[in-house]
Amino acid sequence: MIRYTLECDKAHRFDSWFQSSSAYDALEAGGHLSCSVCGSSTVKRALMAPSVPTKGNKADLSAPASEAETALTKMREEIEKNSEYVGLSFAQEARKMHDGDAPERAIYGEAKLDEAKKLIDDGIPVAPLPFTPKRKTN
């Protein structure tokens, strides 16, 4: 794994981890990078000093590294605490609630892009989450 400091065209700086430098290069060439602050797709590696871990200087990857990551962590906790995870049935459940065939409640889950577009086209209010939901298992 390799960590790069990235910067978008609006001067937002953020860190991101990649499997390798060639994995980063492939994502950059394919236009698959975006700013974690504003969503801009114009992202490049920023000038950074090398980080050489010493015996007592190990990075804590589980701790948020920025205010944006802290806010996203808090948002995720609130959504998971106050909503029902419906998994891959999100589109069907949202449609049932909209049609009055299921009780209205806060839900979150996963939907394919075409399913989400169809919900929006049909006037069903949905919004993408800025994180991947944790899949709950039995």
C-alpha positions in Angstrom: 0.0 0.0 0.0 1.1 3.5 -0.7 -0.3 6.8 0.5 -0.3 9.9 -1.6 -1.3 13.4 -0.8 -3.6 14.6 -3.6 -4.8 18.1 -4.6 -7.7 19.1 -6.7 -7.9 22.1 -9.0 -9.6 24.1 -6.2 -6.6 23.6 -3.9 -8.2 21.0 -1.6 -5.5 18.6 -0.2 -6.3 15.2 1.1 -4.6 11.8 1.5 -5.6 8.6 -0.2 -4.2 5.0 -0.1 -3.5 3.0 -3.3 -2.5 -0.6 -3.7 0.6 0.5 -5.7 1.9 3.5 -7.7 0.8 1.7 -10.9 -2.7 1.3 -9.4 -2.7 5.1 -8.8 -1.5 5.7 -12.3 -4.2 3.6 -13.8 -6.9 5.3 -11.8 -5.6 8.7 -12.7 -5.4 7.8 -16.4 -8.9 6.5 -16.4 -10.3 9.6 -14.7 -11.4 7.7 -11.6 -10.0 10.1 -9.0 -12.1 12.7 -7.3 -11.6 15.3 -4.5 -12.9 14.0 -1.2 -13.9 17.6 -0.3 -15.6 19.0 -3.3 -15.9 16.1 -5.8 -13.8 17.7 -8.5 -12.4 15.1 -11.0 -9.3 17.2 -11.7 -6.9 15.6 -9.1 -3.2 15.3 -9.2 -0.5 14.1 -6.7 0.7 17.0 -4.5 4.3 17.6 -3.6 4.9 15.8 -0.4 7.8 14.8 1.9 8.4 11.1 2.2 7.1 9.5 5.4 9.4 6.9 6.8 7.8 5.2 9.8 10.1 4.6 12.8 9.6 2.1 15.5 7.2 4.2 17.6 5.7 6.2 14.7 3.1 4.0 13.0 0.2 5.5 11.3 -3.3 4.9 12.8 -5.3 4.2 9.6 -8.6 3.8 11.6 -8.5 7.4 12.9 -9.9 10.2 10.7 -7.1 12.2 9.1 -9.0 15.4 8.4 -12.1 17.4 9.3 -13.8 16.1 6.2 -13.2 12.5 7.3 -14.4 13.2 10.8 -17.6 14.7 9.4 -18.1 11.7 7.1 -17.5 9.3 10.0 -20.1 11.2 12.1 -22.6 11.2 9.2 -22.2 7.5 8.7 -22.8 6.8 12.4 -25.9 9.0 12.4 -27.3 7.3 9.3 -26.6 3.8 10.7 -28.1 4.7 14.1 -31.3 6.3 12.7 -32.0 4.4 9.6 -32.8 0.8 8.5 -30.3 -1.0 6.3 -32.2 -2.7 3.5 -29.2 -3.8 1.5 -29.6 -4.6 -2.2 -33.4 -4.2 -1.8 -33.1 -0.4 -1.5 -34.7 0.5 -4.9 -37.6 -1.9 -4.3 -38.2 -0.7 -0.7 -38.0 3.0 -1.7 -40.6 2.4 -4.4 -42.9 0.5 -2.1 -42.7 3.4 0.5 -43.4 5.9 -2.3 -46.4 3.9 -3.5 -47.8 3.5 0.0 -47.2 -0.3 0.0 -44.7 -0.1 2.9 -44.5 2.2 6.0 -42.4 5.4 5.5 -39.1 5.3 7.4 -35.5 6.3 7.0 -33.7 3.6 5.0 -30.3 3.2 3.3 -28.8 0.5 1.2 -27.5 -0.2 -2.2 -28.9 0.2 -5.7 -27.5 -0.2 -9.2 -27.0 3.1 -11.1 -29.9 2.4 -13.5 -32.2 1.6 -10.5 -31.3 4.8 -8.8 -31.9 6.8 -12.0 -35.3 5.2 -12.5 -36.3 6.2 -8.9 -35.3 9.8 -9.6 -37.0 9.8 -13.0 -40.2 8.6 -11.2 -40.0 11.4 -8.7 -38.9 9.2 -5.8 -36.5 11.2 -3.6 -33.2 9.5 -3.1 -29.7 10.6 -2.6 -26.3 8.9 -2.9 -24.3 8.4 0.2 -20.7 9.6 0.3 -19.6 6.2 1.6 -20.2 2.6 1.0 -22.7 1.1 3.5 -21.4 -1.5 5.8 -23.1 -4.7 4.8 -24.9 -6.3 7.7 -24.8 -10.0 7.9 -26.6 -12.5 10.1 
